[in-house]
Amino acid sequence: MTTSKQKNTGKLYERMVLQVYKILCNDNTFSDVQHDVKLPGPDGERQIDVLVTHEHANSKYLTVIECRDFKGKLTVTHVDAFSSKLKDVRASKGIMVSRNGFSKTAIQKAQRLGIELCMVDCADKVLKNRIKEIQIVISFIQKIELNSQVFLGNKTDKSILLDRKNFTTINDKPLRELLIEELRTGQHPIPSKSCEVNWEPSELQSPLYIRDANGNQLPIEWLKVTVKISIEFYMGRASDFPDFIAHTQYGDKSVRVFVPPKFNIGFNSSLTRFLDKNDIPTDFKTLPCIVMPESDDATLEESRAWLFTPSGRRLG
């Protein structure tokens, strides 16, 4: 007995798009990115594939993302239906995501309605022959170790109760997140090999403070942060990464490439491994890519603090 091919419900594609927008919206201004949400409408509940919630000035804004895993291009009919859904749920913004693009009339209608159109698919398909033979160099950061030292100007002989984790959060900003953002944006250069360096977070402005165990602010007179980065480099062609996901927006020539969260680079035999970036051949063009460690098991945060009273007695 022959079995029919399993029906495509679109849920796998929705989860692929969800993964992309969780990364794109990894910012404090976005409160949540949810999958398969029901929102009330004038004629009953409307199903939302991906919902991004944004809060600003005590107001909530909803971005509704519609995912369509169709064999062909989406048409103006799909845009019309999505526009109706946006009105029903009073969305602030609408994004249509397709695996195979949009028709010319659909693009024209979406532009007139202010609907953003995007393509999300496997990287090797989206990139196609344009850069298939161009090499990709992956900066694979295996581990980030933070060592923060602070000096507090304690004005009394009263002991201060501190939690160990408080020393890696300065001005209510986690140091690790600040470092990763600087690495991603290029504010802090990615080292050419594993190293230990002193780091001054560019986003932290005086006055600096940490919080005690009760949440009270404690002024910092002196801060030193040492960062140890364990890094390797891998090189391969774009066609060597079928599990990577690519995202491109209509009207924007750039393509964003995302690494799957569970991608285990050590077992990909098609990649060439380098311990020093200076050893990578430079006689061809390369595209950069950064893989960050997961915070749960790949980061070690250590802290030391010296607290002194005016009389010179060390506390703790």
Stockholm file with secondary structure:
# STOCKHOLM 1.0

chainA/1-316         MTTSKQKNTGKLYERMVLQVYKILCNDNTFSDVQHDVKLPGPDGERQIDVLVTHEHANSKYLTVIECRDFKGKLTVTHVDAFSSKLKDVRASKGIMVSRNGFSKTAIQKAQRLGIELCMVDCADKVLKNRIKEIQIVISFIQKIELNSQVFLGNKTDKSILLDRKNFTTINDKPLRELLIEELRTGQHPIPSKSCEVNWEPSELQSPLYIRDANGNQLPIEWLKVTVKISIEFYMGRASDFPDFIAHTQYGDKSVRVFVPPKFNIGFNSSLTRFLDKNDIPTDFKTLPCIVMPESDDATLEESRAWLFTPSGRRLG
#=GR chainA/1-316 SS CCCCCCCCCSHHHHHHHHHHHHHHTCSTTEEEEEEEEEEEETTEEEEEEEEEEEEETTEEEEEEEEEECCSSCBCHHHHHHHHHHHHHHTCSEEEEEESSCBCHHHHHHHHHHTCEEEEEEEHHHHHTTTSTTSEEEEEEEEEEEEEEEEEEECCSSCCCCCCGGGGGEETTEEHHHHHHHHHHHTSSCCCSSSEEEEECCTTCCSSEEEECTTSCEEEEEEEEEEEEEEEEEEEEEGGGCTTCEEEEETTCCCCEEECCTTCCGGGCTTSEEESSGGGSCCSSCEEEEEECCCTTTSEEEEEEEEEECTTCCEEC
#=GC SS_cons         CCCCCCCCCSHHHHHHHHHHHHHHTCSTTEEEEEEEEEEEETTEEEEEEEEEEEEETTEEEEEEEEEECCSSCBCHHHHHHHHHHHHHHTCSEEEEEESSCBCHHHHHHHHHHTCEEEEEEEHHHHHTTTSTTSEEEEEEEEEEEEEEEEEEECCSSCCCCCCGGGGGEETTEEHHHHHHHHHHHTSSCCCSSSEEEEECCTTCCSSEEEECTTSCEEEEEEEEEEEEEEEEEEEEEGGGCTTCEEEEETTCCCCEEECCTTCCGGGCTTSEEESSGGGSCCSSCEEEEEECCCTTTSEEEEEEEEEECTTCCEEC
//
